[in-house]
Amino acid sequence: MSQATYERTASIPLDQLTPFPGNAKRGDVGTILASLCRNGQYRSLVVREVEPDRYVTLTGNHTTQALAAHGPGDCGMTVKVGDEERPCGLCGNEPWDPVARCEVVTCDEDTARRINLVDNRAAELGTWDEQALAELIGALDDDLGGTGYSDEDLSGLLAAIEGAADEEEPPEPDEEQAPAGPTATPGAPDTTGPASPPAAASVGDSAPPLPPPPGHVIMTLTYLPPDRDEAARLVSNAREVFRDDGAPEIVLRALRALTAVLDSRHAHDGVVTVAELLKAAGVQRS
């Protein structure tokens, strides 16, 4: 067994990179692509050179997928930074051939497996200082693009911090407090009346939905609570791009994009680019 030895840093075309065989991690390629478009490629891939012009990706396999999903530029996408529209952090809205900045190492196969495993595992073993995390997110002045977080994430984090504080300091019982409801005297007639019917439950404690406008129908999607929170976060992120669309339009666009991804399995390389996804979703980019 040999340790990994750093050889050089190089910009390598994607067609020379091979995914790590059996990579067990399933990353969020969409979040990585959003970061790349906003922040650029701030971290190199680690690749192992197996022969001239052929490399195996040890770390950064999903970054490679995100670069491939961007496809050759110009992607036509811009990012909003404050009041300023800036070009894509990858292609700069100019012709661009997809390449990845890589740290090239040499090692044996045993070490390659260990590097792949620990890179995926180490982040999972870490924990969060939730107060520090909330302060970091809150310092961005509501512009969370390229962070992987949404306004809903920040609200949930603050609520969790507040809830934890409440649990640490339980309220003192109020001995003077009157009973919460009427009490019955033994042998006396029941004058409390029938119990009131329970209030109708609604998602998020909101009012019942209004009737659909003419020509529209209601479709109900049912989620488990964690999935519902994730769906709300994703819709919120999508609204940053599709600023005039509501949730139904965003879901419909997502389903069209999903169809494009499924159809891409029949393509020669199995890759669907951002431009193809936007076209499938019916998004017009100038």
Steps between C-alpha positions, in 0.01 A plus 500: 500500500632846410401847613364745245770719348409840355631544146352820354193717453342493155183600313378173354223455238204305633531230234835399656342449846351167605264483802632301793382139453231413753482850653233456768420867566190653341549876496270790421629594155251786467625672814862455387420645156328801660814558709728468196293752304508745791842438656704331226703183563662595830623147585701265280408142426749237611576259217729204452689474174467143374653555155583799278189721453282270713416565862272349766319752723560421867320802649260737329303251293179703536682822418602330176136412436397861567764627255368255241142610570602859430632390164704710260431873554342750447229367733312831486453502879591788726509531877356789698738652756318777679363721224764384252462229237827312463600237243514130577801414716597212268465616143482877559222498235766442236605196297640243743616139472421309821817438698567432866785634709661192651767402749675204336636233737661161467405212731406134490142373479472430872587862587267626226209316665590639841515856367160465333344352815639749751420802282134396493491390864690775681236767435224271630686446828517873569246694706366855492517793735148609410537847650816567298334357188198728541731800539693406185184463295338810648805712411427456129213754504235267355716415194557126548578414138779245464494399869266199483277668760165673460298748704293205624817325620599808699152533650500134599848532651401803707184321616705197605742720695211676673332167576819359650534807720142459620565135590806595703299750706152354564245754626418499870150365575244765590332383820247783484381405152132409479394162357510489122138394456168452685480226764198288579353471850407140598124449468447829315356507151742543212471863387813514295321403180629283223867523415587735220605328178874507434626768267589385151871439461690658217860478383714758672197621705393709202150578384328250265597558135281726295302349211713479185451770236293413192672245280724368782482190717644413841766228525607395849852376578541323835841500672653377820603799716874488409416466129252786525769724648743404225237562231433846643874574499539387139202704383643804681836449327330460163314826548838677500533391136134499394406820681150533350392138545302355785543155650273317246695639203833413664388140568384463140833631370681257730299207365586601143868522596477158667364357175801646318735335750328163456513535121874577523561137596465420133764756396844378406663655810202499735556869583233769485626860504357804673396644165303185419334501843397864464362431156305199629362709785385769257743764625606757245847643553633796305 
